[in-house]
Amino acid sequence: MQRLEDTPACAVAVYAHPDDPEVSCGGTLARWAAGGAEVWIVVATQGDKGSADPATDPVALAEQRAAEVTEAARVLGVAGAELLGYPDGELDNTVELRHRLVRLLRTWRPDVVLCPDPTAVFFGDTYLNHADHRAIGWATLDAVAPSASAPLYFPDAGDPHQVSTVLLSGTLEADVAVDVSATLEVKVDALLCHRSQLGPDTDWLRAFVAQRAEQAGEPAGLAAAETFRRLRLAPT
């Protein structure tokens, strides 16, 4: 496991649901933002189905979760968050979604893009990766390569831009680790902004996040880490 120590000039994290960026890479985003990087978050869905209570009003829930995204982005210290507004469970790797992502990538021009690993489907025998995670992962990868860098793809979406690195989270093939020891508390504070998903009892969260980060850091000799599968993309 290689340590990823450099801070990019600009990074964009593209995820499906309102709390996914904090869960997947909140410590990394906070570290980079604190180090001077311009960091943007893209959330594809409204989070309108993120409740186990059948009496929940999806519209009200979506409004609450949008506010939680904004609050969490402020806690992380990132430049901002873009909400694409798709309904939960209806995300597909469409031309329209890729067009929107390419426009954002060509606007912000990141060195690094973070997104879910869409090839990771089964995590043991207890978890099946959400279809929205897989859809946004494939859409982001397709937007990065070749679309964002090739001028004849979506010419109305801005000047071409080559992303140099993609970091895939939620992967079964992690090969790089980011030290998040200094920003682990910030990650937890950002997660706590997503009150709609946590309920009244949050005492467990801090210890749980610390344990997961410690486990992730062990292969790289770090006290706390977030890990990714790295893709290094050559210019087209």
N, C-alpha and C positions, 0 to 999 in steps of 0.2 A: 504494500500500500504506500503510494507516494504522497508526500505532503504538498499541498497546493498553497504556496505562501504569497504569491504576487496578488496585488490589488488591481483589478482592471480599472480603466478610465471610466467605462460605462458597462453596466450589466442590466439585463432584462430577464425577469422571472415570469414565466407563463404557466399558469396552473388552472385547473378546472373550477374548483370551489372556493368560496371566500376564505376559508382557513387553511387551505392547502399550502400556500407559500410559507406561512409561519411554521407549519408542521414539518415541511420538507427541507427548508433551507433558511429559516428565520435567523439563525445564528450567523450564517454566512453573509446574508444580506446586510445585517446590522454591522458586522465586522467591516465589510467593504464600504458601507456608507460612512462609518466613523473614520475610515481611512481616506476619505476624499472622493470615493467613486460616486458617479451619478447612477443611481439604482432606481429602476422602474419595475412595478408589479403589474401584471395583466391577469385579471380573473375572468374566466370565460362565462361562467354561469351565475345565475341570480342567488343560488342557494335556497330556492323557494320550496324545496322538498326536504330540507334538512331538519326534520322533526319526526319523532316517533308518536306524536300526539295527533290523531286523525282530526281533531277539532281545530287544529292550527289554521289560521288564515294565511295562505301562501303569499299573498300580496304584502301583508304586513310583515311577514317573516323576511321576504326579500328586501324590504325597506330597512329593516333592522340590520340585516346582514351587510347591506351596502354601507351603512354607518359604521359597522364594526370593521370593515375593510379599511375605511378611511382612518379610523382611530388606530388600528394596528400599524398601518403604514407610517403614521406620525411617530409611534413608539419606536419602530425600527429605524427611523431617521432617513427613510428613502425619499426620493424626489417626488413620488406620487404613485397613484394606482389608477389603472384604466379598467373599467368594468364593461364587458362586452354584452351582458344581459341575456344570454341564452337560458332557456329553462333547464333546470336540472334533469338529467337523464335523456336529453334530446340533442346532445352535442355530437356532431359528426364532422369528419375531416372533409369538409366541402370546399369548393372553389371560393365561395363567399367568405368563409372563415379564413382561409389562407390569404386571401386578398387583404382582409383587415389586419392580419398579423404582419404581412409584408409591409403595409403602409406604416405600421408602428416601428418595425425594425429599421426601415429606411429613414424614418423621422429621428429616432433616438440614436441609431448607428452604434449599437453595442459591440464591445469586444467579446463579451461572454453572454450566452443565453442559457438559462436554466429551465428545465421542464421535466415532467415525469418520463420514465423509461417505458415506452409503450409495449416493449417486448416482454416485460415482466407481468405475467398473468397470475400464476399460482404461487402463493407464498406458503409453502408447506401444505397442510391439509386443513387450514383454519381460515384462510383469507383469499378471496378472489378479487383481483384488482378491478376497481370500478371502471365501467365502460367509458365514463367521461374522462377519467385519467388517461386511458389508452387513446381516446380520440384526440385530446388536446396534445398529447405527446407526439402522435403522428403528424397532426396538423402543423405543429411548431417545427418539427424536423423538416417537413416538406416546404414550409415557408422559408426556413433558413437556407436549405440546399435542395434545389438550386434557385428557388424563386427570388429571394431577396437580392442575390448577387447577379442575376441575369437580366439584362435590360429589357428583353422582349417579354418577360413575365410581368404582367401588371404594370405597363409603362406609365399609367396614371397615378401610381402609388409612390412616386418619388424616384430619386436617383439611386441606382443600384448600390448595395452595401454588402460586403463580405464579412460575415461573422467568423471569427477565428476559432472560437472554442464553444462547444456545447457541453454542459454538465447535466447528466441524467440522474435524477433522484428516484428513490423508490425502486432501486435496481437490484438485481441478483448478481451483478458483475461489477461491483464497485472497485475502482482502482486508484482513486485519489481521495484525500481527506483534507478538510479545512479545519484548522484549529479554532474552535468557538468557545474556548475557556473564558475569554474576556467578555463575551456577549451572550452567554447562556442565560443570564438573568433577563437580558433584554428580550430574548426569544420567548421566555416564559411570560413576561409582561405583555408582549404582543399577543400571545395565545390567549391570555386572560381577557383580552378585548372581545373575544368571540363568545360572549356570554350566552347567546342563544344555543350554543352547542355544549356548554359545560354544566349548566344547572347551578344550584346554590352551593354545592360542595366542590370546592376546587383545591382543597388541602393536599390532595394526592398528586396534583399536576407537577409541582416543582420537583419532587423526588423522582417522578416517572421520567420527566424530560432529562434530568441529570443522569439517571441510570442508562437511558438509551444513548445519550451522548458519550458516556464513559465506555459503553460496549463498542460503539462505533470507533472510538479513538484508539482502542487497544492495538489493532493491527499496525497502526502508524506510530505507536508510542506517544500518544497524546492523551491528556487527561480528559478532554471532551472534544468531540469532532462531529461534523456532518460529512457523509461520504457520498461519492458520485461516481458514475461511469463517465469518463472523459472522451469526447470526440474532438480531434484537432483537424480542422478543415483547411485544406489548401485553397488558394484563390482559383477561381474557375477561369 
